[in-house]
C-alpha cells in the first residue's frame, strides 16, 4: 500500500508540474527526482511509467523523460457507430443480451486516490500478504529443473494433490484441475454447465463478479435469498421448479457479502434438492484460509460430502496471498470433468508452470502455516476494531451478522437511505466503500453497504475510516439535499 501510494503521489506531483516544460522538453533526471521527493529510484521509475502510459511523457533509454508533444491525428476519425448494432444483435430473440456491467467488480479492483482509505478492497493489504515467503518461493521455483517447460494441461500432479487433500473426502488429484484464479475457474464452470440463455440460480445477495460472469456468458441470474444460516433450502427448491435451472452457484463458507456459513442442517438438504433437480452446485470456496482466530472448527467443503458428482468445487490461494498470485483449482467428478478440462484448455491452455511451482514451494514451506496463523489473528483484530468503531461512531446501520471469517462486514441501512449518495459522500470524505446494489441480481430488499477491513494498513485506519464515514452519514442522512422546486 505504501509503495503504491508513493507512486501515485509522485505521479500526481509530476502531472501538475508538466506545464512548466514545453512539449518535447526534458524533465529532471531520475537522480534529481529521487533527491527532491525523497523516494526510491523504483518509485520514480514507476511514476514515470504511469505518466508514459497516460501519454503525458515519453521516456528514452539513456536520455531521460520528456514531456510528450500534443497528438495530432494523422487520419480522420472513423465511424464506429455500426458496432452498436452488431454488439446488440444476439442472433436469437430468446438469448440474454451480453452487455456487461463490470462496475461492481472494478470498484474493488481499482486503486483509490492518494489519501483515500480503502474500505472497498477485495484483497489483503500488503502488510498482510506473505511477501517474503512468496518472493522466496518464486525464486526457488525458478531454479527448479524444468520450471520453464510446458506443464501438464491439468496442472502439476503435486499441486493437484495438495488441493485434493484440502477438499477432503474421496476427492482425488485426478479429479482436480489447476486454474488461473477463482474468477477464471468460475467462468469455466459456468460455460461448461449452462448454455447461453439458460437460467442460473445465485445467492441473493452475491458476489458481483459472479453476476457479471453470468451476464457475459448470456445467462439469466435468478436470485435465491440467504439468511444468517446460508441459502434457504425451501426457496432453492422453489427456484429449481420455477425455472428449470440446472446450476446453482453458492458460497457455503463466509458468504460474500453477508459472511453467512451454510448451517449443518442445510448442507445435505441443498445437495439433495440439486440432485433431485438434476442440477450442479458450483461451490465457490474462496476464503477458507481467511478464518478468524475465534472461529470454531470449519465445516468441510460440500464437495467432500458429495459422492454423486453434484458439486463442482472452486478453491483458490489468491485471497490468502496476493491478488497477483492467481492459482486456483476446479474439482469435479464424472463426465463433467472432461468438459471442464476441454473448456479450460481452449480458453487458457494452462497456468504458467513457474507460478504453479511457486505455489508448491509456498504451501510446502514452514512460512505458510505461520502466515495463516498470523493472518487469522490479525483479521479477528481488524474485524473487532471495525465493529467497535461502528458501535461508537455509526450505530444507525444494522449489523445483522458478525462473521468469523472473511474480510468484510455487511451493513443494512435504515429505510430510505440513499446508498449511492452515501458512497459518494464517503469518497469526498476520504473513504471508499461499496454500495450494496451491485450484489443483487434483482431489486434489493433494502439499502446496504459492504465495508472491508483487510485492505487498509491497520486498526488506526479502520477507526479513522469509520469517523470519516460518520461525517458522510451526517451530510447525507441528517442534512439531505432538498431539490429546489421554485421553478416547477
Residue, then its C-alpha position, 0 to 999 in steps of 0.5 A: x500500500x505504501x509503495x503504491x501510494x508513493x507512486x501515485x503521489x509522485x505521479x500526481x506531483x509530476x502531472x501538475x508540474x508538466x506545464x512548466x516544460x514545453x512539449x518535447x522538453x526534458x524533465x529532471x533526471x531520475x537522480x534529481x527526482x529521487x533527491x527532491x521527493x525523497x523516494x526510491x529510484x523504483x518509485x520514480x521509475x514507476x511514476x514515470x511509467x504511469x505518466x508514459x502510459x497516460x501519454x503525458x511523457x515519453x521516456x528514452x533509454x539513456x536520455x531521460x523523460x520528456x514531456x510528450x508533444x500534443x497528438x495530432x491525428x494523422x487520419x480522420x476519425x472513423x465511424x464506429x457507430x455500426x458496432x452498436x448494432x452488431x454488439x446488440x444483435x444476439x442472433x436469437x430473440x430468446x438469448x440474454x443480451x451480453x452487455x456487461x456491467x463490470x462496475x461492481x467488480x472494478x470498484x474493488x479492483x481499482x486503486x483509490x486516490x492518494x489519501x483515500x482509505x480503502x474500505x472497498x478492497x477485495x484483497x489483503x493489504x500488503x502488510x498482510x500478504x506473505x511477501x517474503x515467503x512468496x518472493x522466496x518461493x518464486x525464486x526457488x521455483x525458478x531454479x527448479x529443473x524444468x520450471x520453464x517447460x510446458x506443464x501438464x494441461x491439468x496442472x502439476x500432479x503435486x499441486x493437484x494433490x495438495x488441493x485434493x487433500x484440502x477438499x477432503x473426502x474421496x476427492x482425488x488429484x485426478x479429479x482436480x484441475x489447476x486454474x488461473x484464479x477463482x474468477x477464471x475457474x468460475x467462468x469455466x464452470x459456468x460455460x461448461x454447465x449452462x448454455x447461453x440463455x439458460x437460467x442460473x440460480x445465485x445467492x441473493x445477495x452475491x458476489x458481483x463478479x459472479x453476476x457479471x460472469x453470468x451476464x457475459x456468458x448470456x445467462x439469466x441470474x435468478x436470485x435465491x435469498x440467504x439468511x444468517x444460516x446460508x441459502x434457504x433450502x425451501x426457496x432453492x427448491x422453489x427456484x429449481x421448479x420455477x425455472x428449470x435451472x440446472x446450476x446453482x452457484x453458492x458460497x457455503x463458507x463466509x458468504x460474500x457479502x453477508x459472511x453467512x456459513x451454510x448451517x449443518x442442517x442445510x448442507x445435505x438438504x441443498x445437495x439433495x434438492x440439486x440432485x433431485x433437480x438434476x442440477x450442479x452446485x458450483x461451490x465457490x470456496x474462496x476464503x477458507x484460509x481467511x478464518x478468524x482466530x475465534x472461529x470454531x472448527x470449519x465445516x468441510x467443503x460440500x464437495x467432500x460430502x458429495x459422492x454423486x458428482x453434484x458439486x463442482x468445487x472452486x478453491x483458490x490461494x489468491x485471497x490468502x496471498x496476493x491478488x497477483x498470485x492467481x492459482x486456483x483449482x476446479x474439482x469435479x467428478x464424472x463426465x463433467x470433468x472432461x468438459x471442464x478440462x476441454x473448456x479450460x484448455x481452449x480458453x487458457x491452455x494452462x497456468x504458467x508452470x513457474x507460478x504453479x511451482x511457486x505455489x508448491x514451494x509456498x504451501x510446502x514451506x514452514x512460512x505458510x502455516x505461520x502466515x495463516x496463523x498470523x493472518x487469522x489473528x490479525x483479521x479477528x483484530x481488524x474485524x473487532x476494531x471495525x465493529x467497535x468503531x461502528x458501535x461508537x461512531x455509526x450505530x444507525x446501520x444494522x449489523x445483522x451478522x458478525x462473521x468469523x471469517x472473511x474480510x468484510x462486514x455487511x451493513x443494512x441501512x435504515x429505510x430510505x437511505x440513499x446508498x449511492x449518495x452515501x458512497x459518494x459522500x464517503x469518497x469526498x470524505x476520504x473513504x471508499x466503500x461499496x454500495x450494496x446494489x451491485x450484489x443483487x441480481x434483482x431489486x434489493x430488499x433494502x439499502x446496504x453497504x459492504x465495508x472491508x477491513x483487510x485492505x487498509x494498513x491497520x486498526x488506526x485506519x479502520x477507526x479513522x475510516x469509520x469517523x470519516x464515514x460518520x461525517x458522510x452519514x451526517x451530510x447525507x442522512x441528517x442534512x439531505x439535499x432538498x431539490x429546489x422546486x421554485x421553478x416547477 
